[in-house]
Amino acid sequence: MLLQFNRPHPSLSHEGDEAAERVERRALAMWPRLDHRALHRCHGDTGKIATQVAHRTKMSRKQIVALISD
């Protein structure tokens, strides 16, 4: 009997591991005091990363997404 396992964080078709790493590195380069573990848990999702960054800056989420997206 085969069991089907659901992935806890399904990968997005338009963003691979490399793209996620680029977004995380770009965010850390601009805001070096961000928690790198928390960024890694975002799996390269620019919206989630923008939410974390928005707590540290006066920039809007849209502006942050524009800065860190590919």
Biopython code that builds the backbone (N, CA, C, O; Angstrom):
import numpy as np
from Bio.PDB.StructureBuilder import StructureBuilder

atoms = [
    (1, "MET", "N", (0.841, -1.177, 0.000)),
    (1, "MET", "CA", (0.000, 0.000, 0.000)),
    (1, "MET", "C", (0.888, 1.243, 0.000)),
    (1, "MET", "O", (1.777, 1.372, 0.842)),
    (2, "LEU", "N", (0.656, 2.130, -0.914)),
    (2, "LEU", "CA", (1.436, 3.348, -0.989)),
    (2, "LEU", "C", (0.749, 4.454, -0.202)),
    (2, "LEU", "O", (-0.463, 4.650, -0.296)),
    (3, "LEU", "N", (1.526, 5.148, 0.553)),
    (3, "LEU", "CA", (1.005, 6.284, 1.308)),
    (3, "LEU", "C", (1.379, 7.565, 0.590)),
    (3, "LEU", "O", (2.495, 7.712, 0.093)),
    (4, "GLN", "N", (0.450, 8.470, 0.542)),
    (4, "GLN", "CA", (0.736, 9.750, -0.086)),
    (4, "GLN", "C", (1.058, 10.761, 1.001)),
    (4, "GLN", "O", (0.249, 11.004, 1.896)),
    (5, "PHE", "N", (2.229, 11.342, 0.919)),
    (5, "PHE", "CA", (2.659, 12.336, 1.893)),
    (5, "PHE", "C", (2.485, 13.722, 1.301)),
    (5, "PHE", "O", (2.918, 13.995, 0.182)),
    (6, "ASN", "N", (1.857, 14.576, 2.054)),
    (6, "ASN", "CA", (1.707, 15.962, 1.615)),
    (6, "ASN", "C", (2.897, 16.756, 2.093)),
    (6, "ASN", "O", (3.324, 16.634, 3.241)),
    (7, "ARG", "N", (3.421, 17.560, 1.217)),
    (7, "ARG", "CA", (4.532, 18.422, 1.608)),
    (7, "ARG", "C", (3.994, 19.550, 2.468)),
    (7, "ARG", "O", (2.948, 20.120, 2.156)),
    (8, "PRO", "N", (4.695, 19.883, 3.552)),
    (8, "PRO", "CA", (4.216, 20.982, 4.396)),
    (8, "PRO", "C", (4.287, 22.334, 3.694)),
    (8, "PRO", "O", (3.478, 23.220, 3.968)),
    (9, "HIS", "N", (5.242, 22.493, 2.798)),
    (9, "HIS", "CA", (5.407, 23.750, 2.071)),
    (9, "HIS", "C", (5.613, 23.417, 0.604)),
    (9, "HIS", "O", (6.750, 23.238, 0.168)),
    (10, "PRO", "N", (4.540, 23.330, -0.162)),
    (10, "PRO", "CA", (4.714, 22.977, -1.572)),
    (10, "PRO", "C", (5.525, 24.042, -2.304)),
    (10, "PRO", "O", (5.352, 25.240, -2.081)),
    (11, "SER", "N", (6.391, 23.591, -3.160)),
    (11, "SER", "CA", (7.218, 24.544, -3.902)),
    (11, "SER", "C", (6.379, 25.201, -4.989)),
    (11, "SER", "O", (5.537, 24.560, -5.616)),
    (12, "LEU", "N", (6.618, 26.465, -5.196)),
    (12, "LEU", "CA", (5.901, 27.203, -6.226)),
    (12, "LEU", "C", (6.532, 26.903, -7.576)),
    (12, "LEU", "O", (7.749, 26.739, -7.671)),
    (13, "SER", "N", (5.731, 26.832, -8.599)),
    (13, "SER", "CA", (6.252, 26.452, -9.906)),
    (13, "SER", "C", (7.161, 27.525, -10.499)),
    (13, "SER", "O", (8.077, 27.201, -11.255)),
    (14, "HIS", "N", (6.924, 28.806, -10.169)),
    (14, "HIS", "CA", (7.727, 29.872, -10.769)),
    (14, "HIS", "C", (8.946, 30.237, -9.929)),
    (14, "HIS", "O", (9.776, 31.032, -10.367)),
    (15, "GLU", "N", (9.065, 29.677, -8.744)),
    (15, "GLU", "CA", (10.230, 29.966, -7.910)),
    (15, "GLU", "C", (10.874, 28.664, -7.463)),
    (15, "GLU", "O", (10.240, 27.839, -6.805)),
    (16, "GLY", "N", (12.116, 28.489, -7.818)),
    (16, "GLY", "CA", (12.847, 27.316, -7.393)),
    (16, "GLY", "C", (13.705, 27.638, -6.190)),
    (16, "GLY", "O", (13.612, 28.722, -5.615)),
    (17, "ASP", "N", (14.535, 26.693, -5.818)),
    (17, "ASP", "CA", (15.418, 26.890, -4.679)),
    (17, "ASP", "C", (16.400, 28.030, -4.921)),
    (17, "ASP", "O", (16.692, 28.807, -4.012)),
    (18, "GLU", "N", (16.905, 28.130, -6.136)),
    (18, "GLU", "CA", (17.861, 29.187, -6.455)),
    (18, "GLU", "C", (17.227, 30.566, -6.356)),
    (18, "GLU", "O", (17.835, 31.503, -5.837)),
    (19, "ALA", "N", (16.014, 30.684, -6.851)),
    (19, "ALA", "CA", (15.314, 31.972, -6.791)),
    (19, "ALA", "C", (15.023, 32.348, -5.338)),
    (19, "ALA", "O", (15.154, 33.512, -4.961)),
    (20, "ALA", "N", (14.634, 31.376, -4.530)),
    (20, "ALA", "CA", (14.355, 31.633, -3.122)),
    (20, "ALA", "C", (15.614, 32.106, -2.404)),
    (20, "ALA", "O", (15.557, 33.031, -1.594)),
    (21, "GLU", "N", (16.746, 31.479, -2.697)),
    (21, "GLU", "CA", (18.007, 31.877, -2.076)),
    (21, "GLU", "C", (18.402, 33.292, -2.500)),
    (21, "GLU", "O", (18.907, 34.063, -1.684)),
    (22, "ARG", "N", (18.177, 33.639, -3.767)),
    (22, "ARG", "CA", (18.508, 34.994, -4.237)),
    (22, "ARG", "C", (17.673, 36.037, -3.507)),
    (22, "ARG", "O", (18.186, 37.082, -3.107)),
    (23, "VAL", "N", (16.382, 35.753, -3.335)),
    (23, "VAL", "CA", (15.499, 36.697, -2.650)),
    (23, "VAL", "C", (15.934, 36.848, -1.194)),
    (23, "VAL", "O", (15.977, 37.965, -0.680)),
    (24, "GLU", "N", (16.257, 35.744, -0.525)),
    (24, "GLU", "CA", (16.703, 35.795, 0.866)),
    (24, "GLU", "C", (18.008, 36.578, 0.997)),
    (24, "GLU", "O", (18.154, 37.410, 1.893)),
    (25, "ARG", "N", (18.959, 36.304, 0.093)),
    (25, "ARG", "CA", (20.240, 37.023, 0.144)),
    (25, "ARG", "C", (20.063, 38.511, -0.103)),
    (25, "ARG", "O", (20.720, 39.334, 0.534)),
    (26, "ARG", "N", (19.169, 38.861, -1.034)),
    (26, "ARG", "CA", (18.913, 40.267, -1.332)),
    (26, "ARG", "C", (18.306, 40.968, -0.115)),
    (26, "ARG", "O", (18.680, 42.096, 0.204)),
    (27, "ALA", "N", (17.373, 40.302, 0.561)),
    (27, "ALA", "CA", (16.752, 40.879, 1.757)),
    (27, "ALA", "C", (17.783, 41.038, 2.877)),
    (27, "ALA", "O", (17.792, 42.056, 3.569)),
    (28, "LEU", "N", (18.641, 40.047, 3.057)),
    (28, "LEU", "CA", (19.669, 40.147, 4.095)),
    (28, "LEU", "C", (20.709, 41.213, 3.763)),
    (28, "LEU", "O", (21.261, 41.841, 4.667)),
    (29, "ALA", "N", (20.980, 41.421, 2.481)),
    (29, "ALA", "CA", (21.940, 42.454, 2.105)),
    (29, "ALA", "C", (21.393, 43.846, 2.421)),
    (29, "ALA", "O", (22.144, 44.733, 2.825)),
    (30, "MET", "N", (20.096, 44.036, 2.238)),
    (30, "MET", "CA", (19.489, 45.343, 2.503)),
    (30, "MET", "C", (19.184, 45.565, 3.980)),
    (30, "MET", "O", (19.288, 46.682, 4.486)),
    (31, "TRP", "N", (18.807, 44.490, 4.662)),
    (31, "TRP", "CA", (18.483, 44.567, 6.098)),
    (31, "TRP", "C", (19.255, 43.472, 6.806)),
    (31, "TRP", "O", (18.707, 42.399, 7.063)),
    (32, "PRO", "N", (20.528, 43.722, 7.131)),
    (32, "PRO", "CA", (21.407, 42.665, 7.641)),
    (32, "PRO", "C", (21.014, 42.117, 9.014)),
    (32, "PRO", "O", (21.470, 41.037, 9.389)),
    (33, "ARG", "N", (20.193, 42.824, 9.760)),
    (33, "ARG", "CA", (19.840, 42.343, 11.094)),
    (33, "ARG", "C", (18.595, 41.460, 11.100)),
    (33, "ARG", "O", (18.099, 41.097, 12.167)),
    (34, "LEU", "N", (18.090, 41.113, 9.919)),
    (34, "LEU", "CA", (16.946, 40.208, 9.843)),
    (34, "LEU", "C", (17.356, 38.818, 10.321)),
    (34, "LEU", "O", (18.514, 38.422, 10.193)),
    (35, "ASP", "N", (16.407, 38.099, 10.862)),
    (35, "ASP", "CA", (16.648, 36.733, 11.319)),
    (35, "ASP", "C", (16.727, 35.814, 10.099)),
    (35, "ASP", "O", (15.737, 35.618, 9.394)),
    (36, "HIS", "N", (17.910, 35.256, 9.860)),
    (36, "HIS", "CA", (18.083, 34.437, 8.664)),
    (36, "HIS", "C", (17.271, 33.151, 8.738)),
    (36, "HIS", "O", (16.872, 32.626, 7.698)),
    (37, "ARG", "N", (17.017, 32.634, 9.923)),
    (37, "ARG", "CA", (16.187, 31.428, 10.045)),
    (37, "ARG", "C", (14.741, 31.725, 9.667)),
    (37, "ARG", "O", (14.087, 30.928, 8.993)),
    (38, "ALA", "N", (14.256, 32.872, 10.105)),
    (38, "ALA", "CA", (12.884, 33.260, 9.770)),
    (38, "ALA", "C", (12.744, 33.474, 8.263)),
    (38, "ALA", "O", (11.728, 33.105, 7.674)),
    (39, "LEU", "N", (13.757, 34.066, 7.645)),
    (39, "LEU", "CA", (13.719, 34.250, 6.193)),
    (39, "LEU", "C", (13.709, 32.905, 5.473)),
    (39, "LEU", "O", (13.005, 32.730, 4.479)),
    (40, "HIS", "N", (14.483, 31.974, 5.973)),
    (40, "HIS", "CA", (14.542, 30.657, 5.340)),
    (40, "HIS", "C", (13.197, 29.941, 5.445)),
    (40, "HIS", "O", (12.824, 29.189, 4.545)),
    (41, "ARG", "N", (12.475, 30.167, 6.526)),
    (41, "ARG", "CA", (11.151, 29.556, 6.692)),
    (41, "ARG", "C", (10.126, 30.141, 5.718)),
    (41, "ARG", "O", (9.079, 29.536, 5.485)),
    (42, "CYS", "N", (10.414, 31.290, 5.161)),
    (42, "CYS", "CA", (9.507, 31.906, 4.182)),
    (42, "CYS", "C", (9.586, 31.225, 2.820)),
    (42, "CYS", "O", (8.718, 31.444, 1.974)),
    (43, "HIS", "N", (10.609, 30.407, 2.591)),
    (43, "HIS", "CA", (10.784, 29.651, 1.341)),
    (43, "HIS", "C", (10.774, 30.555, 0.110)),
    (43, "HIS", "O", (10.238, 30.183, -0.934)),
    (44, "GLY", "N", (11.365, 31.737, 0.235)),
    (44, "GLY", "CA", (11.485, 32.633, -0.905)),
    (44, "GLY", "C", (10.224, 33.377, -1.273)),
    (44, "GLY", "O", (10.189, 34.054, -2.301)),
    (45, "ASP", "N", (9.184, 33.271, -0.462)),
    (45, "ASP", "CA", (7.930, 33.986, -0.732)),
    (45, "ASP", "C", (8.130, 35.462, -0.412)),
    (45, "ASP", "O", (8.292, 35.836, 0.750)),
    (46, "THR", "N", (8.119, 36.301, -1.452)),
    (46, "THR", "CA", (8.413, 37.724, -1.252)),
    (46, "THR", "C", (7.380, 38.412, -0.366)),
    (46, "THR", "O", (7.716, 39.357, 0.347)),
    (47, "GLY", "N", (6.147, 37.961, -0.399)),
    (47, "GLY", "CA", (5.113, 38.556, 0.446)),
    (47, "GLY", "C", (5.379, 38.321, 1.925)),
    (47, "GLY", "O", (5.218, 39.227, 2.742)),
    (48, "LYS", "N", (5.789, 37.096, 2.270)),
    (48, "LYS", "CA", (6.091, 36.774, 3.664)),
    (48, "LYS", "C", (7.340, 37.516, 4.140)),
    (48, "LYS", "O", (7.387, 38.014, 5.264)),
    (49, "ILE", "N", (8.341, 37.583, 3.276)),
    (49, "ILE", "CA", (9.561, 38.308, 3.629)),
    (49, "ILE", "C", (9.252, 39.789, 3.805)),
    (49, "ILE", "O", (9.763, 40.426, 4.726)),
    (50, "ALA", "N", (8.421, 40.337, 2.930)),
    (50, "ALA", "CA", (8.051, 41.750, 3.025)),
    (50, "ALA", "C", (7.319, 42.035, 4.333)),
    (50, "ALA", "O", (7.490, 43.106, 4.916)),
    (51, "THR", "N", (6.515, 41.100, 4.794)),
    (51, "THR", "CA", (5.819, 41.273, 6.070)),
    (51, "THR", "C", (6.815, 41.366, 7.213)),
    (51, "THR", "O", (6.653, 42.194, 8.109)),
    (52, "GLN", "N", (7.848, 40.524, 7.195)),
    (52, "GLN", "CA", (8.867, 40.578, 8.242)),
    (52, "GLN", "C", (9.658, 41.879, 8.187)),
    (52, "GLN", "O", (9.947, 42.478, 9.223)),
    (53, "VAL", "N", (10.004, 42.311, 6.993)),
    (53, "VAL", "CA", (10.798, 43.523, 6.837)),
    (53, "VAL", "C", (9.978, 44.756, 7.208)),
    (53, "VAL", "O", (10.520, 45.724, 7.741)),
    (54, "ALA", "N", (8.684, 44.727, 6.932)),
    (54, "ALA", "CA", (7.826, 45.889, 7.186)),
    (54, "ALA", "C", (7.788, 46.273, 8.657)),
    (54, "ALA", "O", (7.483, 47.417, 8.994)),
    (55, "HIS", "N", (8.096, 45.328, 9.530)),
    (55, "HIS", "CA", (8.145, 45.637, 10.964)),
    (55, "HIS", "C", (9.364, 46.494, 11.312)),
    (55, "HIS", "O", (9.391, 47.139, 12.360)),
    (56, "ARG", "N", (10.359, 46.502, 10.443)),
    (56, "ARG", "CA", (11.614, 47.196, 10.727)),
    (56, "ARG", "C", (11.783, 48.503, 9.967)),
    (56, "ARG", "O", (12.727, 49.247, 10.229)),
    (57, "THR", "N", (10.904, 48.791, 9.049)),
    (57, "THR", "CA", (11.068, 49.974, 8.212)),
    (57, "THR", "C", (9.717, 50.642, 7.971)),
    (57, "THR", "O", (8.666, 50.052, 8.218)),
    (58, "LYS", "N", (9.761, 51.861, 7.492)),
    (58, "LYS", "CA", (8.525, 52.587, 7.187)),
    (58, "LYS", "C", (8.047, 52.316, 5.768)),
    (58, "LYS", "O", (7.008, 52.835, 5.359)),
    (59, "MET", "N", (8.775, 51.524, 5.022)),
    (59, "MET", "CA", (8.396, 51.220, 3.641)),
    (59, "MET", "C", (7.150, 50.345, 3.624)),
    (59, "MET", "O", (6.907, 49.569, 4.548)),
    (60, "SER", "N", (6.365, 50.483, 2.561)),
    (60, "SER", "CA", (5.186, 49.638, 2.418)),
    (60, "SER", "C", (5.608, 48.260, 1.923)),
    (60, "SER", "O", (6.719, 48.076, 1.426)),
    (61, "ARG", "N", (4.702, 47.299, 2.068)),
    (61, "ARG", "CA", (4.992, 45.942, 1.609)),
    (61, "ARG", "C", (5.225, 45.915, 0.098)),
    (61, "ARG", "O", (6.078, 45.171, -0.387)),
    (62, "LYS", "N", (4.465, 46.730, -0.649)),
    (62, "LYS", "CA", (4.633, 46.764, -2.105)),
    (62, "LYS", "C", (6.032, 47.238, -2.489)),
    (62, "LYS", "O", (6.646, 46.693, -3.406)),
    (63, "GLN", "N", (6.529, 48.247, -1.791)),
    (63, "GLN", "CA", (7.870, 48.750, -2.073)),
    (63, "GLN", "C", (8.931, 47.707, -1.748)),
    (63, "GLN", "O", (9.902, 47.549, -2.489)),
    (64, "ILE", "N", (8.748, 47.005, -0.654)),
    (64, "ILE", "CA", (9.713, 45.979, -0.258)),
    (64, "ILE", "C", (9.717, 44.835, -1.272)),
    (64, "ILE", "O", (10.779, 44.356, -1.670)),
    (65, "VAL", "N", (8.545, 44.408, -1.681)),
    (65, "VAL", "CA", (8.444, 43.341, -2.673)),
    (65, "VAL", "C", (9.134, 43.754, -3.966)),
    (65, "VAL", "O", (9.830, 42.949, -4.584)),
    (66, "ALA", "N", (8.946, 44.995, -4.376)),
    (66, "ALA", "CA", (9.586, 45.483, -5.605)),
    (66, "ALA", "C", (11.113, 45.459, -5.478)),
    (66, "ALA", "O", (11.811, 45.200, -6.458)),
    (67, "LEU", "N", (11.625, 45.725, -4.292)),
    (67, "LEU", "CA", (13.077, 45.734, -4.097)),
    (67, "LEU", "C", (13.676, 44.328, -4.100)),
    (67, "LEU", "O", (14.753, 44.122, -4.659)),
    (68, "ILE", "N", (13.005, 43.375, -3.494)),
    (68, "ILE", "CA", (13.618, 42.059, -3.314)),
    (68, "ILE", "C", (13.224, 41.036, -4.361)),
    (68, "ILE", "O", (13.848, 39.978, -4.442)),
    (69, "SER", "N", (12.207, 41.318, -5.167)),
    (69, "SER", "CA", (11.766, 40.313, -6.150)),
    (69, "SER", "C", (12.718, 40.247, -7.330)),
    (69, "SER", "O", (13.467, 41.183, -7.608)),
    (70, "ASP", "N", (12.666, 39.107, -8.020)),
    (70, "ASP", "CA", (13.521, 38.901, -9.195)),
    (70, "ASP", "C", (13.042, 39.709, -10.363)),
    (70, "ASP", "O", (13.642, 39.658, -11.437)),
]
sb = StructureBuilder()
sb.init_structure("model")
sb.init_model(0)
sb.init_chain("A")
sb.init_seg("    ")
for serial, (resi, resn, name, xyz) in enumerate(atoms, 1):
    if name == "N":
        sb.init_residue(resn, " ", resi, " ")
    sb.init_atom(name, np.array(xyz, "f"), 0.0, 1.0, " ", f" {name:<3s}", serial, name[0])
structure = sb.get_structure()
